[in-house]
Amino acid sequence: MSQGWTILVPLKPLDAAKSRLRGATPSLSHQELVLALARATVAAASASEAVGRIVVVGSDALAGVEHMPDRHGDLNAALQEAALLVSGPVAAMPADLPALRPDELTEALRLIDERGFVPDAEGTGTVLLASARGPLRPQFGPGSALAHERSGARRLDGDWPTLRRDVDTPADLDEALRLGWNLSRV
């Protein structure tokens, strides 16, 4: 792949994002925590040798990162529109993978020959949906792993603990810290 993957990272307005994490970090405000999660995710994805471009879809809160607005108020519609505006292989991943190791993302992307996805640690959600060619067809939301599988995307269950660890709850945050995310560097 000469041009590398374009990674779409959806980000809600900061005050509306990650509501189950409110108060999870007394040293940071809720908005600071959401930004820290997103910055760490984008930095790790950018460091993957398979990635050529990162585009945040939705909030423009991440300075210095390419941005596309969400004109739909719907994650899947916004991602689909963004995917149609880029050329080459495209993937979508949430902005809450702060412990992500770039080599795990690289390995997963290299396994995508057509369209595939990586389920979250629980196996029900999706932390990466990628299409090497053809439409992305995102179906994020509750039960997205099954929805993506039923839509024909190939399920990839590699040993990628940092890629599969999204952060939705305080317990998830503790696990991301255990996996190596350094919240004190925020």
WOBELNOR-V533376 format. One record per pair of residues at least 12 apart in sequence whose C-alpha atoms are under 7 Angstrom apart, sorted by the first residue. I is the first residue (numbers start at 1). J is the second residue. D is the distance in whole Angstrom. If there is no record, write none. Layout:
{{I,J,D} {I,J,D}}
//
This chain:
{{3,52,6} {4,50,5} {4,51,5} {4,52,4} {5,50,6} {5,51,5} {5,52,5} {5,53,7} {5,88,7} {5,89,5} {5,90,5} {6,51,6} {6,52,6} {6,53,5} {6,54,6} {6,89,6} {6,90,5} {6,91,6} {7,53,6} {7,54,5} {7,55,6} {7,90,6} {7,91,5} {7,92,6} {8,54,6} {8,55,5} {8,56,6} {8,57,6} {8,91,6} {8,92,5} {8,93,6} {9,55,6} {9,56,5} {9,57,6} {9,92,6} {9,93,5} {9,94,6} {9,95,6} {10,56,6} {10,57,5} {10,58,6} {10,94,6} {10,95,6} {11,56,7} {11,57,6} {11,58,5} {11,59,5} {11,95,6} {12,58,6} {12,59,6} {13,59,5} {14,31,5} {14,34,6} {15,31,6} {17,34,7} {18,34,7} {18,168,6} {20,168,6} {20,169,6} {21,168,7} {21,169,6} {21,170,6} {24,170,6} {36,186,6} {37,95,6} {37,96,5} {37,97,7} {37,98,5} {38,95,5} {38,96,6} {40,98,5} {41,95,6} {41,96,6} {41,97,5} {41,98,5} {41,100,6} {44,100,6} {44,101,6} {44,102,5} {45,102,6} {47,102,6} {48,102,5} {48,103,6} {48,105,7} {48,106,6} {49,106,6} {50,106,5} {54,66,7} {55,67,5} {55,68,7} {56,68,6} {57,69,6} {57,70,6} {57,79,7} {58,70,5} {76,138,5} {76,139,6} {76,140,6} {79,138,7} {80,136,7} {80,137,6} {80,138,7} {83,136,7} {89,131,6} {89,132,4} {89,133,6} {90,130,6} {90,131,6} {90,132,6} {91,128,7} {91,129,5} {91,130,4} {91,131,6} {92,128,6} {92,129,5} {92,130,6} {93,127,5} {93,128,5} {93,129,7} {94,127,6} {96,166,5} {96,167,5} {97,163,7} {97,165,6} {97,166,5} {97,167,7} {98,176,7} {98,181,6} {99,162,5} {99,176,5} {99,179,6} {99,180,6} {99,181,5} {100,162,5} {100,163,5} {101,162,6} {104,160,6} {104,163,6} {105,163,7} {112,130,7} {112,132,6} {113,132,6} {114,131,6} {114,132,5} {114,133,6} {115,130,6} {115,131,4} {115,132,6} {115,153,5} {115,154,6} {116,129,6} {116,130,5} {116,131,7} {116,153,4} {116,154,4} {116,155,6} {116,156,7} {117,129,4} {117,130,6} {117,153,6} {117,154,6} {117,155,5} {117,156,6} {118,155,6} {118,156,5} {118,157,6} {119,145,6} {119,164,7} {120,164,4} {120,165,6} {120,166,7} {121,164,5} {121,165,6} {123,145,7} {124,143,5} {124,144,6} {124,145,5} {124,146,7} {125,142,7} {125,143,6} {125,144,5} {125,145,5} {126,140,7} {126,144,6} {126,145,5} {127,164,6} {127,166,7} {162,179,7}}
//
